[in-house]
Amino acid sequence: MVVKKIMYRISKSLREIYYSYYPDKEFLLLSENSLVWGLRIETCNICNANCIFCAYQYQKRKKMIMPEPMFNKIIDDYNFMGGGNLGITPVVGDPLIDPLILSRIHYARQFSNIKTISTFTNCINLHEVGIKNLLTSGLNSITVSTSGFDLELHEIIYRSKKAERMKRNLIDLLTINKELGNPCEIKIGLRTCQSLKEVMSDKEFMEIVKLSNEVDINYYFEDWSGAIRSTDLLRGMKIRPFSLLILRRKTPCWMLYGELAVLSDGTVAMCGCHELEGDSDLVLGNIMDSSLMDLYRSEQANMIRKNWLNGSKIPDICRSCLNYNPYTFGMLKETRIKANG
């Protein structure tokens, strides 16, 4: 298994290097005209936690719930473009605070062009939405961010007094999902300073997460363009290393080829990784002023890609982004299959 993983990484690296010199032109043409990977919508930028690893604590833009007509327009535009995968996940915030979350999922699900609908939550507000309601809404995937069932540690990392509520909600979520025949894929995203062995030493947590589809542990965190520092984190939690510097100078990030993010006020950006204030050089405009297709195919969007590709300008927000992946990553067959089924 280890040898197989090593061989795959070598193969992946060689193919990406090849594509950096001989790009897949058909893929570039497709991705410059269609949302290959999907659409991310931030229906609210409000959170009920204040995680030590998140830039939510530094957000200055107005906190708001996206108006329903705006969301419906975005979905209509996306459907007209051909649709694809939909992520209802804020740049910062928790989607289950949105009182319209269920009706939004229902609206999107009526379009056959919408392939999958996913979301990411800390699970604190799940009981307010209704677990069964959410699981049967048409949602395909839920990723739960948690530190496990060490409630004191959860309070330190998530800076929330509702760790017990999170625990109860997560147990109920996984239990009810099983009772309903697993209509939704549920992933557990651990954000902690503990080892996986330490987290799993809690027998209750170990037993309940067996009902999940996947458990992933994250020791490395974004620095949000310098907003989050290693001193903000607990021992065992680290800032993700700055990698792929040489490739970055030559090769644009794959997020610019086939994905858009729409913030709660309608701001449309080519990437939602660090779009904390909605004012970066990846912002294309507002969804209420243009169609999703016009913004994605705009001259501004094309110039951002071409300027990076020819080496004349890398967007400022991208220069130090720790989420960078070269656009050649998107040309790999396995990447495209995973995104489009």
N, C-alpha and C positions, 0 to 999 in steps of 0.2 A: 504493500500500500504506500509506504514512504517513497520507494523508488518510483512508483507510478506518479505520485504527486510532483516529485522533482522533475521527471521527464515532461510532465505537462507544463510546468512553469518554464522550462527551457524552450519548449515548443511555442508557448504563448509569447515569450519574449522575442524569439526569432521572427515570428509572424508579424508582431507589432513593428519591429525594426524594418522588415520588408515593406509593410504598408506605409511606413513613414517616408519611404523613397518612391514607392509605386502605389499610390493611393487607389482604392477601389472607387473609380469614378462613378459607377452606377450607384453605389451606396451614397456618395456625397450628393449626387443629384437628387436622390430620393429623400435624404435627410434634410436637405435645404428647402424642400417643398412640403414635407409631411412630418408630423410628430411621430417619429419612429418609436421613441421610448415611452412617451406618455405625457400627461398633463398633471401638474401639482397645483391644488387649490388650497389656499389658506382661508378657511371660512371664518376664523377668528384668530386674533393674536393676543389672546388672554389666557393666562395659566393660573392654576390653583396650587402650583408648587413654585419654587424659586431655586432650581438646581444649581449647585456650585459649579457645574461644568457647562452651563448654558448661558448664552448672552442675553437671555430674556431680562435679566436684572439690569441691563444697560439700555434696553430699548427706549427710544424717545418718541417714536411715532404714536399717533393716537390709537388707543386700544378700542377695538370695535368688532361687532359682528357683521359679516358681509350681508348686505341687503339681499333679500330673496330674488328680486328681479335681476340683479347683477349675476348671481350664481346661475340662474336659469339661462341667461344670455350666454354665459361662458360655455355651458353644456351644449346649448344649441349650436354655437359656433364650432365647438369641438366635434360634434356629430357631423356637421356639414363638411368638416375637413377630412372625415373618414374615421374619427374616433380613435380608440386604442385603450391603453391602461389609464386609470384615473386614481390619483392619490389625494385623499382629503386629509392633508397633513400640513399644519402650520409651519412656517419657518421657525417661529417661536410661539408657544402656546399649546393648548390641548383642545383637540376638536370636540371632545365630549362636553365642553362648556357651552358649545353652540346649541341653543335651544331648538334650532331647525335641522340638526344633523340628520335625523331620520327622514324627514321630508326631502332633504337634499339627495340622500341616497336613493330614495324611491323615484325621484325625478330623473336622476341619471340612469337608473336601472331600466327605465322604459325604452331606452335606445339600444338596439341590438349592436350598434357600433362600439358601445362601451364594453370593452372586454372584461376587465377586472376592476374592482373598486377596493382599495385598501386604505387603512388608516393606522395611526401610531398614537398611542395614548399611555398616560401614567396610571390609568385605571381608577383614579380617585373619585371621579364623578360618574362612574359607570352605572351605579344604582339609580341615579337621577334620570338617566336616559331609558333604563329598562334593559336588562340583559337579554331576555328573550326577544324583545323588540329589535335590538341591534343585530342579534345573530340571524334573525329571519328577514332583515331589511333588504337583502340583496348584496350585502357586503361580502367580499370574498376572503379578505385577509385582515387580521388585526395583529399588530406588534405591540406588546406590552413592555414598557420601560419600567424596570424595578431593580432594587438592590437585593431582592430576596425577602425572607421573613425575619431578618434581624431588624426589628422595628426601630431600635435606637439608632442603628446605622442609617436606616432609611430616612429618619428625621434629619440626620446630619447632612446627608448627600442631597436629598430632595428639599430640604428645609420646609417640610410640611408636617403639620401636627396630625395628619390623617393617615398615618401608616397602617393603623388597624383597619381602617375603612378600605384602603387599597388591598390589604390581605384578604378581607372577606369578599371583596368584589372579584379578585383574581380566582379565588377558589370557586366561587359561584359561576364565573364565566366558563371556566374549563369543565366544570361538572355539568352545567346545563348544555353546553355545546355537545358533550358526549351523549347526553340524554336525547338531544334532537337529531342525532345521527351525524354529528360533525359537519354542519352546513358551512362552517367558516374555518379557515386555516388560522391557527393561533400560534404566534411565535413569541418567545420570551427573550427580551433583550436586556441582559444584566448590565447595570451600570454600577460598578462597585470597586472597592479596593481589596476585596477578598479574593482568594483563589476559588476556582469552581468547586474544589473539594470542600472548602470551608462553607460555601453557600449551600451545598448539597448535604452538609452535615445536619441541617435542620430536616428532620424526618418528614415533617408535614409538607414542607416545600418540595422535597425530593419526590414524595408520592404524588402530589398534585400536578407537578410539571410533567409527569409521565403522560398526562393527557394532552400535552401540547404537541405541536408538530415539530418544533425546533427550539433549542435553547442555545443562545449565543452570548458569550461574555465579552465585554469590551473594557480593556484597561487603558486604551489610548483615546484621547479626546481632542476635539477641534479647539483651536485657539481663537477662533472667530476674529481673524485679522488682528490678533494681539490683545483682544479684550480679555480673554481668559489666559491666565498664567499658571505655571506649574505650582506656584505658591498658593493658588486658590483651591487646589485639589488635595485630597488625602494621600498619604503615603501609600504607594501601590497603584495610584492613578497617574497616568503620564500624558503629556501633550504629544500628539502624533508627530513623528519625525518628518522633517521637510525633505521630501524625496523627489526623484525624477526631475531634478533641476535642469539637467542638460536637455532632456526631451522637451521640457516645458518651453524652452527658448525656440524650439523649432516646430513643435507640434501643438495645435490647439487642443483644448480639453473637449472630451466627448460630450459633455453636457450642453455644448453649444450646437450640437448636431442632433436634433430630434426631440427636444423637451422644452417646456415652458413652465414658469411658475407665476401664479396670479395671487397677489396679496389681498388682504381683506378689504382694502380700499379700492381695488381694481387695478392697481399697478401691475404691469406685466413685465417680467424680467426673463432673460434667457436662461437663468439658473437661479434656484432658490437656496443654494447652500449657505450663503452668508448674507443674503439680502435683508439685513436686519432693519434698515431704515427706508428701504425702497428708493434709494437715491444714487445707486452705483452707476457705472458706465455700461452696465448690462441691461438697464431699464429701457424698454422700447416704447412705452406709452401707457395709456389707460384703456382698459377693455370697453369702457363706456364711450370712448371716442373713436374706436376702430374695431374691426373684426379680428378675431384671433388669427385667422389666416393672413390678413393684411399685415398684421404686426410681425408674424413669424417670417413672412416672405419679404419683409420690408428691406429697403436699401440699407437702412441702418444695421439690421441684423446681418445682412450679407457682408457689409463692410467690416463689422467686428470679427467675423470669421476670417475674411480674406486678409485683413491687416495682421492678424496673428499668424496666419499661414505663411505670409510672405516675410514675416519677421519685423514688420514696421511698427507694430504696437500690440502689446499684451494688455488687456483690460486691467486697470489698477487693482480691482478687487480680486483678480485671479492670480496676481503675482506671488502672493504668499499663501494662497488657499491650500490647505492640507488635504482637500478632497480631490485634488487634481488626478485625472487619468487621461492619458493621451487619446485623441480621437480615433487612433488606430485600434483601441480596445473595442470600439463599436463595430469595427469591420470584421471582428472575429465571428466565425459561424456560430459558436456556442453562445456568444453574447446576444446575437440577434434572435436565435431560437428561444432563449430564455425570456426575452422581452416581448416577443410576438407569438410565441406558442407554436 
